[in-house]
Amino acid sequence: MTQLAERATYRQALASPVFRTVFWTRSLAVGADTLRTMALSVLVFTSTGSALLGAMTFAVSFLPQVVGGVLVGALPDLVRPKILLVGGYLAEAAGATVLALAGLPVWASLVLVAGIACLAPVFNGTAGRLTAESLRGDTFVLGRSLFQLASSVAQLLGLAGGALAVAAAGAEHALLITAGAHLVAALGAGVFLPNLPAPGRVGERALVRRSWNGNRELLADPVVRRILLAMWLPPAFATGAESLLVPYALTRGFGESTPGLLLGCVTVGMFVGNLVMARLVSPANRERLVPVLVAACGASLVPFAFGVGVVAAGLLLAVTGFGFAYALGLQQRFVDAVPAERNGQAFGLMSTGLMTLQGVGPAVFGLLTEAVPVGVSMGLGGLAAVGVAVWIGGQTRRR
């Protein structure tokens, strides 16, 4: 049996000291980022009374990542990973401290958060490169699964902890807790991550030009481009539909607390889906199930066009979350298709596209509600994801 055909375990992935360090520090950082976003949103809303500005604190954490991907996306392939991760965590800690103590005007706070968000492709690219270099075969896929599981848990804990921290200590102190968490991550990476050498400077040395040309070359490769689109499009459509859960629930008379519970159903589904696909399904079957899971992710949103009750909505959204596990079937194909010298930039590009399109999706489907009911807009998002599943299935048959 080849290494890819053998089913690995989470224990094997965590046995790698490099991956183990990257895993727990990035997980801590994700939870801290969620806490920061919630605390800042509360701080902005209470100081301005503007729901729009409060919502903008979420948008500025995602959309600026495309700028970082274009301008500095090649950094993970040029600089020692320890420097990037430790420096990144310290920058996050400093940013949260300034937000908590400096009394910045709202516009300056949003600019600061946007500036930090521009560096996200560098952190994600570095983590992806270290994972690909320290793990092989199905162990690599299990490592990526662990990141997804930890991200779901960290976001839930960040939201829950954020609510408790803001209620108990105030938004400013919650931001200081965020800074402390990033400092712990920086200390952990500084102490436990080996000072691995820079991957090398093959090709163009100018950072911006290398980043631009590297992204262009990756997207020009038909195999890489197809995998990236398969990674990007289903979450964009599904997230666009999920972003309408608040108006959907309120117009259906579900109650003010229901949207949060329904979004929690998505996260639970994602957790279970990743666990099942990683531990119970063989590597070959994961690849075969990609279009099926994407179709399930989209089809479970279509009934919202006809109106569903709260229990049915929760179950359908759990199926939506489960369907996101399709990405595990694409991970090995992606790392095999990418040139080794551009591993870091490739993972950064993957993350940039995911975050950017998940920021664009809600805007598109939100605008669509000006012409059709909220439920219909959600159903159309689901249909679009089903269309992507059909396209992926066709591409798979041609291989």
Contacts in CASP RR format, 6 or more apart in sequence:
PFRMAT RR
TARGET T0000
AUTHOR 0000-0000-0000
METHOD contacts of the structure
MODEL  1
MTQLAERATYRQALASPVFRTVFWTRSLAVGADTLRTMALSVLVFTSTGS
ALLGAMTFAVSFLPQVVGGVLVGALPDLVRPKILLVGGYLAEAAGATVLA
LAGLPVWASLVLVAGIACLAPVFNGTAGRLTAESLRGDTFVLGRSLFQLA
SSVAQLLGLAGGALAVAAAGAEHALLITAGAHLVAALGAGVFLPNLPAPG
RVGERALVRRSWNGNRELLADPVVRRILLAMWLPPAFATGAESLLVPYAL
TRGFGESTPGLLLGCVTVGMFVGNLVMARLVSPANRERLVPVLVAACGAS
LVPFAFGVGVVAAGLLLAVTGFGFAYALGLQQRFVDAVPAERNGQAFGLM
STGLMTLQGVGPAVFGLLTEAVPVGVSMGLGGLAAVGVAVWIGGQTRRR
3 136 0 8 1.000
3 137 0 8 1.000
3 138 0 8 1.000
4 137 0 8 1.000
4 138 0 8 1.000
4 283 0 8 1.000
4 332 0 8 1.000
5 138 0 8 1.000
5 282 0 8 1.000
5 283 0 8 1.000
5 284 0 8 1.000
6 137 0 8 1.000
6 138 0 8 1.000
6 283 0 8 1.000
7 138 0 8 1.000
7 282 0 8 1.000
7 283 0 8 1.000
8 137 0 8 1.000
8 138 0 8 1.000
8 139 0 8 1.000
8 141 0 8 1.000
8 142 0 8 1.000
9 142 0 8 1.000
9 279 0 8 1.000
10 142 0 8 1.000
10 143 0 8 1.000
10 145 0 8 1.000
10 146 0 8 1.000
10 278 0 8 1.000
10 279 0 8 1.000
12 139 0 8 1.000
12 142 0 8 1.000
13 19 0 8 1.000
13 135 0 8 1.000
13 139 0 8 1.000
13 140 0 8 1.000
13 142 0 8 1.000
13 143 0 8 1.000
13 146 0 8 1.000
14 20 0 8 1.000
14 23 0 8 1.000
14 146 0 8 1.000
16 134 0 8 1.000
16 135 0 8 1.000
17 192 0 8 1.000
17 194 0 8 1.000
18 130 0 8 1.000
18 133 0 8 1.000
18 134 0 8 1.000
18 193 0 8 1.000
18 194 0 8 1.000
18 196 0 8 1.000
19 130 0 8 1.000
19 131 0 8 1.000
19 134 0 8 1.000
19 135 0 8 1.000
19 143 0 8 1.000
20 192 0 8 1.000
21 188 0 8 1.000
21 189 0 8 1.000
21 192 0 8 1.000
21 193 0 8 1.000
22 85 0 8 1.000
22 127 0 8 1.000
22 128 0 8 1.000
22 130 0 8 1.000
22 131 0 8 1.000
22 189 0 8 1.000
22 193 0 8 1.000
23 143 0 8 1.000
23 146 0 8 1.000
23 147 0 8 1.000
23 150 0 8 1.000
25 85 0 8 1.000
25 89 0 8 1.000
25 185 0 8 1.000
25 188 0 8 1.000
25 189 0 8 1.000
25 193 0 8 1.000
26 123 0 8 1.000
26 127 0 8 1.000
26 147 0 8 1.000
26 150 0 8 1.000
26 185 0 8 1.000
27 147 0 8 1.000
27 150 0 8 1.000
27 151 0 8 1.000
27 153 0 8 1.000
27 154 0 8 1.000
28 154 0 8 1.000
28 181 0 8 1.000
28 182 0 8 1.000
28 184 0 8 1.000
28 185 0 8 1.000
29 89 0 8 1.000
29 92 0 8 1.000
29 123 0 8 1.000
29 181 0 8 1.000
29 182 0 8 1.000
29 185 0 8 1.000
30 150 0 8 1.000
30 151 0 8 1.000
30 154 0 8 1.000
30 155 0 8 1.000
31 154 0 8 1.000
31 155 0 8 1.000
31 157 0 8 1.000
31 158 0 8 1.000
31 181 0 8 1.000
32 92 0 8 1.000
32 96 0 8 1.000
32 158 0 8 1.000
32 177 0 8 1.000
32 178 0 8 1.000
32 180 0 8 1.000
32 181 0 8 1.000
32 182 0 8 1.000
32 185 0 8 1.000
33 61 0 8 1.000
33 92 0 8 1.000
33 178 0 8 1.000
34 154 0 8 1.000
34 155 0 8 1.000
34 157 0 8 1.000
34 158 0 8 1.000
34 159 0 8 1.000
34 162 0 8 1.000
35 158 0 8 1.000
35 161 0 8 1.000
35 162 0 8 1.000
35 165 0 8 1.000
35 174 0 8 1.000
35 177 0 8 1.000
35 178 0 8 1.000
35 181 0 8 1.000
36 96 0 8 1.000
36 99 0 8 1.000
36 113 0 8 1.000
36 175 0 8 1.000
36 178 0 8 1.000
37 57 0 8 1.000
37 58 0 8 1.000
37 61 0 8 1.000
38 158 0 8 1.000
38 159 0 8 1.000
38 162 0 8 1.000
38 163 0 8 1.000
38 166 0 8 1.000
38 174 0 8 1.000
39 162 0 8 1.000
39 165 0 8 1.000
39 166 0 8 1.000
39 170 0 8 1.000
39 171 0 8 1.000
39 172 0 8 1.000
39 174 0 8 1.000
39 175 0 8 1.000
39 178 0 8 1.000
40 57 0 8 1.000
40 99 0 8 1.000
40 109 0 8 1.000
40 113 0 8 1.000
40 171 0 8 1.000
40 175 0 8 1.000
41 54 0 8 1.000
41 55 0 8 1.000
41 57 0 8 1.000
41 58 0 8 1.000
42 166 0 8 1.000
42 170 0 8 1.000
42 171 0 8 1.000
43 99 0 8 1.000
43 109 0 8 1.000
43 171 0 8 1.000
43 172 0 8 1.000
43 175 0 8 1.000
44 50 0 8 1.000
44 53 0 8 1.000
44 54 0 8 1.000
44 56 0 8 1.000
44 57 0 8 1.000
44 106 0 8 1.000
44 109 0 8 1.000
44 110 0 8 1.000
45 51 0 8 1.000
45 53 0 8 1.000
45 54 0 8 1.000
46 171 0 8 1.000
47 106 0 8 1.000
48 54 0 8 1.000
48 106 0 8 1.000
53 106 0 8 1.000
53 110 0 8 1.000
56 110 0 8 1.000
57 110 0 8 1.000
57 113 0 8 1.000
59 359 0 8 1.000
60 110 0 8 1.000
60 113 0 8 1.000
60 114 0 8 1.000
60 117 0 8 1.000
61 113 0 8 1.000
61 117 0 8 1.000
62 117 0 8 1.000
62 355 0 8 1.000
62 356 0 8 1.000
62 358 0 8 1.000
62 359 0 8 1.000
63 114 0 8 1.000
63 117 0 8 1.000
63 355 0 8 1.000
63 356 0 8 1.000
63 359 0 8 1.000
63 360 0 8 1.000
64 114 0 8 1.000
64 115 0 8 1.000
64 117 0 8 1.000
64 118 0 8 1.000
65 117 0 8 1.000
65 118 0 8 1.000
65 120 0 8 1.000
65 121 0 8 1.000
65 351 0 8 1.000
65 352 0 8 1.000
65 353 0 8 1.000
65 355 0 8 1.000
65 356 0 8 1.000
66 352 0 8 1.000
66 353 0 8 1.000
66 356 0 8 1.000
67 118 0 8 1.000
68 118 0 8 1.000
68 119 0 8 1.000
68 120 0 8 1.000
68 121 0 8 1.000
68 122 0 8 1.000
68 352 0 8 1.000
69 118 0 8 1.000
69 121 0 8 1.000
69 211 0 8 1.000
69 215 0 8 1.000
69 348 0 8 1.000
69 349 0 8 1.000
69 352 0 8 1.000
70 211 0 8 1.000
70 212 0 8 1.000
70 215 0 8 1.000
71 118 0 8 1.000
71 207 0 8 1.000
71 208 0 8 1.000
71 211 0 8 1.000
71 212 0 8 1.000
72 118 0 8 1.000
72 119 0 8 1.000
72 121 0 8 1.000
72 122 0 8 1.000
72 207 0 8 1.000
72 208 0 8 1.000
72 211 0 8 1.000
73 121 0 8 1.000
73 122 0 8 1.000
73 125 0 8 1.000
73 211 0 8 1.000
73 215 0 8 1.000
73 345 0 8 1.000
73 348 0 8 1.000
73 349 0 8 1.000
73 352 0 8 1.000
74 207 0 8 1.000
74 210 0 8 1.000
74 211 0 8 1.000
74 214 0 8 1.000
74 342 0 8 1.000
74 345 0 8 1.000
75 84 0 8 1.000
75 122 0 8 1.000
75 126 0 8 1.000
75 207 0 8 1.000
75 211 0 8 1.000
76 84 0 8 1.000
76 122 0 8 1.000
76 125 0 8 1.000
76 126 0 8 1.000
76 128 0 8 1.000
76 129 0 8 1.000
76 199 0 8 1.000
76 343 0 8 1.000
76 344 0 8 1.000
76 345 0 8 1.000
76 347 0 8 1.000
76 348 0 8 1.000
77 129 0 8 1.000
77 199 0 8 1.000
77 200 0 8 1.000
77 341 0 8 1.000
77 342 0 8 1.000
77 343 0 8 1.000
77 344 0 8 1.000
77 345 0 8 1.000
78 198 0 8 1.000
78 199 0 8 1.000
78 200 0 8 1.000
78 201 0 8 1.000
78 207 0 8 1.000
78 210 0 8 1.000
79 198 0 8 1.000
80 195 0 8 1.000
80 196 0 8 1.000
80 197 0 8 1.000
80 198 0 8 1.000
81 126 0 8 1.000
81 129 0 8 1.000
81 130 0 8 1.000
81 193 0 8 1.000
81 196 0 8 1.000
82 189 0 8 1.000
82 190 0 8 1.000
82 193 0 8 1.000
82 194 0 8 1.000
82 195 0 8 1.000
82 196 0 8 1.000
84 122 0 8 1.000
84 123 0 8 1.000
84 126 0 8 1.000
85 123 0 8 1.000
85 126 0 8 1.000
85 127 0 8 1.000
85 186 0 8 1.000
85 189 0 8 1.000
85 190 0 8 1.000
85 193 0 8 1.000
86 186 0 8 1.000
86 189 0 8 1.000
86 190 0 8 1.000
86 193 0 8 1.000
87 186 0 8 1.000
88 119 0 8 1.000
88 122 0 8 1.000
88 123 0 8 1.000
88 186 0 8 1.000
89 182 0 8 1.000
89 183 0 8 1.000
89 185 0 8 1.000
89 186 0 8 1.000
89 189 0 8 1.000
90 182 0 8 1.000
90 183 0 8 1.000
90 186 0 8 1.000
91 116 0 8 1.000
91 119 0 8 1.000
92 116 0 8 1.000
92 178 0 8 1.000
92 179 0 8 1.000
92 182 0 8 1.000
93 179 0 8 1.000
93 180 0 8 1.000
93 182 0 8 1.000
93 183 0 8 1.000
93 186 0 8 1.000
94 179 0 8 1.000
95 112 0 8 1.000
95 116 0 8 1.000
95 179 0 8 1.000
96 175 0 8 1.000
96 176 0 8 1.000
96 178 0 8 1.000
96 179 0 8 1.000
96 180 0 8 1.000
96 182 0 8 1.000
97 175 0 8 1.000
97 176 0 8 1.000
97 179 0 8 1.000
98 104 0 8 1.000
98 112 0 8 1.000
99 109 0 8 1.000
99 112 0 8 1.000
99 113 0 8 1.000
99 175 0 8 1.000
100 172 0 8 1.000
100 173 0 8 1.000
100 175 0 8 1.000
100 176 0 8 1.000
100 179 0 8 1.000
101 172 0 8 1.000
101 176 0 8 1.000
104 112 0 8 1.000
120 351 0 8 1.000
120 352 0 8 1.000
120 355 0 8 1.000
121 348 0 8 1.000
121 349 0 8 1.000
121 351 0 8 1.000
121 352 0 8 1.000
122 348 0 8 1.000
124 347 0 8 1.000
124 348 0 8 1.000
124 350 0 8 1.000
124 351 0 8 1.000
125 344 0 8 1.000
125 345 0 8 1.000
125 346 0 8 1.000
125 347 0 8 1.000
125 348 0 8 1.000
125 351 0 8 1.000
126 344 0 8 1.000
127 147 0 8 1.000
127 347 0 8 1.000
128 343 0 8 1.000
128 344 0 8 1.000
128 347 0 8 1.000
128 348 0 8 1.000
129 199 0 8 1.000
129 343 0 8 1.000
129 344 0 8 1.000
129 347 0 8 1.000
130 196 0 8 1.000
131 140 0 8 1.000
131 143 0 8 1.000
131 144 0 8 1.000
131 147 0 8 1.000
132 140 0 8 1.000
132 335 0 8 1.000
132 343 0 8 1.000
132 347 0 8 1.000
133 343 0 8 1.000
135 142 0 8 1.000
135 143 0 8 1.000
137 283 0 8 1.000
137 332 0 8 1.000
138 283 0 8 1.000
138 332 0 8 1.000
140 331 0 8 1.000
140 332 0 8 1.000
140 335 0 8 1.000
141 278 0 8 1.000
141 283 0 8 1.000
141 286 0 8 1.000
141 328 0 8 1.000
141 329 0 8 1.000
141 331 0 8 1.000
141 332 0 8 1.000
142 278 0 8 1.000
144 327 0 8 1.000
144 328 0 8 1.000
144 331 0 8 1.000
145 274 0 8 1.000
145 275 0 8 1.000
145 277 0 8 1.000
145 278 0 8 1.000
145 328 0 8 1.000
148 270 0 8 1.000
148 274 0 8 1.000
148 324 0 8 1.000
148 325 0 8 1.000
148 327 0 8 1.000
148 328 0 8 1.000
149 271 0 8 1.000
149 274 0 8 1.000
149 275 0 8 1.000
152 267 0 8 1.000
152 270 0 8 1.000
152 271 0 8 1.000
152 274 0 8 1.000
153 271 0 8 1.000
155 267 0 8 1.000
156 264 0 8 1.000
156 267 0 8 1.000
162 174 0 8 1.000
165 173 0 8 1.000
165 174 0 8 1.000
165 177 0 8 1.000
166 174 0 8 1.000
169 177 0 8 1.000
199 341 0 8 1.000
199 343 0 8 1.000
199 344 0 8 1.000
200 341 0 8 1.000
202 341 0 8 1.000
203 210 0 8 1.000
204 210 0 8 1.000
204 213 0 8 1.000
211 345 0 8 1.000
214 342 0 8 1.000
214 345 0 8 1.000
215 345 0 8 1.000
215 349 0 8 1.000
217 342 0 8 1.000
218 224 0 8 1.000
218 225 0 8 1.000
218 228 0 8 1.000
218 338 0 8 1.000
218 342 0 8 1.000
218 345 0 8 1.000
218 346 0 8 1.000
218 349 0 8 1.000
219 225 0 8 1.000
219 228 0 8 1.000
219 349 0 8 1.000
221 337 0 8 1.000
223 337 0 8 1.000
224 334 0 8 1.000
224 337 0 8 1.000
224 338 0 8 1.000
224 346 0 8 1.000
226 395 0 8 1.000
227 330 0 8 1.000
227 333 0 8 1.000
227 334 0 8 1.000
227 337 0 8 1.000
228 334 0 8 1.000
228 349 0 8 1.000
228 350 0 8 1.000
228 353 0 8 1.000
230 290 0 8 1.000
230 294 0 8 1.000
230 330 0 8 1.000
230 388 0 8 1.000
230 392 0 8 1.000
230 395 0 8 1.000
231 327 0 8 1.000
231 330 0 8 1.000
231 334 0 8 1.000
231 350 0 8 1.000
231 354 0 8 1.000
232 353 0 8 1.000
232 354 0 8 1.000
232 357 0 8 1.000
233 357 0 8 1.000
233 384 0 8 1.000
233 385 0 8 1.000
233 388 0 8 1.000
234 294 0 8 1.000
234 297 0 8 1.000
234 298 0 8 1.000
234 324 0 8 1.000
234 326 0 8 1.000
234 385 0 8 1.000
234 388 0 8 1.000
234 389 0 8 1.000
235 324 0 8 1.000
235 354 0 8 1.000
235 357 0 8 1.000
235 358 0 8 1.000
236 357 0 8 1.000
236 358 0 8 1.000
236 359 0 8 1.000
236 360 0 8 1.000
236 361 0 8 1.000
237 298 0 8 1.000
237 361 0 8 1.000
237 381 0 8 1.000
237 382 0 8 1.000
237 384 0 8 1.000
237 385 0 8 1.000
237 388 0 8 1.000
238 297 0 8 1.000
238 298 0 8 1.000
238 301 0 8 1.000
238 320 0 8 1.000
238 321 0 8 1.000
238 324 0 8 1.000
238 381 0 8 1.000
238 382 0 8 1.000
238 385 0 8 1.000
239 358 0 8 1.000
239 359 0 8 1.000
239 361 0 8 1.000
239 362 0 8 1.000
240 358 0 8 1.000
240 361 0 8 1.000
240 362 0 8 1.000
240 364 0 8 1.000
240 365 0 8 1.000
240 366 0 8 1.000
240 381 0 8 1.000
241 301 0 8 1.000
241 304 0 8 1.000
241 365 0 8 1.000
241 377 0 8 1.000
241 378 0 8 1.000
241 379 0 8 1.000
241 380 0 8 1.000
241 381 0 8 1.000
241 382 0 8 1.000
242 263 0 8 1.000
242 266 0 8 1.000
242 317 0 8 1.000
242 320 0 8 1.000
242 378 0 8 1.000
243 361 0 8 1.000
243 362 0 8 1.000
243 365 0 8 1.000
243 366 0 8 1.000
244 362 0 8 1.000
244 365 0 8 1.000
244 366 0 8 1.000
244 369 0 8 1.000
244 374 0 8 1.000
244 375 0 8 1.000
244 377 0 8 1.000
244 378 0 8 1.000
245 259 0 8 1.000
245 260 0 8 1.000
245 262 0 8 1.000
245 263 0 8 1.000
245 317 0 8 1.000
246 259 0 8 1.000
247 369 0 8 1.000
247 374 0 8 1.000
248 304 0 8 1.000
248 374 0 8 1.000
248 375 0 8 1.000
248 378 0 8 1.000
249 255 0 8 1.000
249 258 0 8 1.000
249 259 0 8 1.000
249 262 0 8 1.000
249 310 0 8 1.000
249 313 0 8 1.000
250 256 0 8 1.000
250 259 0 8 1.000
251 374 0 8 1.000
252 307 0 8 1.000
252 309 0 8 1.000
252 310 0 8 1.000
254 309 0 8 1.000
254 310 0 8 1.000
254 313 0 8 1.000
258 310 0 8 1.000
261 314 0 8 1.000
262 310 0 8 1.000
262 313 0 8 1.000
262 314 0 8 1.000
262 317 0 8 1.000
263 317 0 8 1.000
264 317 0 8 1.000
265 313 0 8 1.000
265 314 0 8 1.000
265 315 0 8 1.000
265 317 0 8 1.000
265 318 0 8 1.000
266 317 0 8 1.000
266 318 0 8 1.000
266 320 0 8 1.000
266 321 0 8 1.000
267 321 0 8 1.000
268 318 0 8 1.000
268 321 0 8 1.000
269 318 0 8 1.000
269 319 0 8 1.000
269 320 0 8 1.000
269 321 0 8 1.000
269 322 0 8 1.000
269 323 0 8 1.000
269 324 0 8 1.000
270 321 0 8 1.000
270 322 0 8 1.000
270 323 0 8 1.000
270 324 0 8 1.000
270 325 0 8 1.000
272 318 0 8 1.000
272 322 0 8 1.000
273 321 0 8 1.000
273 322 0 8 1.000
273 323 0 8 1.000
273 324 0 8 1.000
273 325 0 8 1.000
274 324 0 8 1.000
274 325 0 8 1.000
274 328 0 8 1.000
276 322 0 8 1.000
276 325 0 8 1.000
277 286 0 8 1.000
277 289 0 8 1.000
277 293 0 8 1.000
277 325 0 8 1.000
277 328 0 8 1.000
277 329 0 8 1.000
278 325 0 8 1.000
278 328 0 8 1.000
281 289 0 8 1.000
283 329 0 8 1.000
283 332 0 8 1.000
286 328 0 8 1.000
286 329 0 8 1.000
287 329 0 8 1.000
287 330 0 8 1.000
287 332 0 8 1.000
287 333 0 8 1.000
287 396 0 8 1.000
288 396 0 8 1.000
289 326 0 8 1.000
289 329 0 8 1.000
290 326 0 8 1.000
290 329 0 8 1.000
290 330 0 8 1.000
290 392 0 8 1.000
290 393 0 8 1.000
290 396 0 8 1.000
291 326 0 8 1.000
291 389 0 8 1.000
291 390 0 8 1.000
291 392 0 8 1.000
291 393 0 8 1.000
291 394 0 8 1.000
291 396 0 8 1.000
292 326 0 8 1.000
292 389 0 8 1.000
293 322 0 8 1.000
293 323 0 8 1.000
293 324 0 8 1.000
293 325 0 8 1.000
293 326 0 8 1.000
294 323 0 8 1.000
294 326 0 8 1.000
294 385 0 8 1.000
294 386 0 8 1.000
294 388 0 8 1.000
294 389 0 8 1.000
294 392 0 8 1.000
295 385 0 8 1.000
295 386 0 8 1.000
295 389 0 8 1.000
295 390 0 8 1.000
296 319 0 8 1.000
296 320 0 8 1.000
296 322 0 8 1.000
296 323 0 8 1.000
297 319 0 8 1.000
297 320 0 8 1.000
297 321 0 8 1.000
297 322 0 8 1.000
297 323 0 8 1.000
297 324 0 8 1.000
297 326 0 8 1.000
297 382 0 8 1.000
297 385 0 8 1.000
297 389 0 8 1.000
298 320 0 8 1.000
298 381 0 8 1.000
298 382 0 8 1.000
298 383 0 8 1.000
298 384 0 8 1.000
298 385 0 8 1.000
298 386 0 8 1.000
298 389 0 8 1.000
299 382 0 8 1.000
299 386 0 8 1.000
300 316 0 8 1.000
300 317 0 8 1.000
300 319 0 8 1.000
300 320 0 8 1.000
300 382 0 8 1.000
301 316 0 8 1.000
301 320 0 8 1.000
301 378 0 8 1.000
301 379 0 8 1.000
301 381 0 8 1.000
301 382 0 8 1.000
301 385 0 8 1.000
302 379 0 8 1.000
302 382 0 8 1.000
302 383 0 8 1.000
302 386 0 8 1.000
303 312 0 8 1.000
303 316 0 8 1.000
303 379 0 8 1.000
304 313 0 8 1.000
304 316 0 8 1.000
304 375 0 8 1.000
304 378 0 8 1.000
304 379 0 8 1.000
305 375 0 8 1.000
305 376 0 8 1.000
305 378 0 8 1.000
305 379 0 8 1.000
305 380 0 8 1.000
307 375 0 8 1.000
308 316 0 8 1.000
334 346 0 8 1.000
334 350 0 8 1.000
335 343 0 8 1.000
338 346 0 8 1.000
365 377 0 8 1.000
365 378 0 8 1.000
365 380 0 8 1.000
365 381 0 8 1.000
366 377 0 8 1.000
368 377 0 8 1.000
368 380 0 8 1.000
369 377 0 8 1.000
372 380 0 8 1.000
END
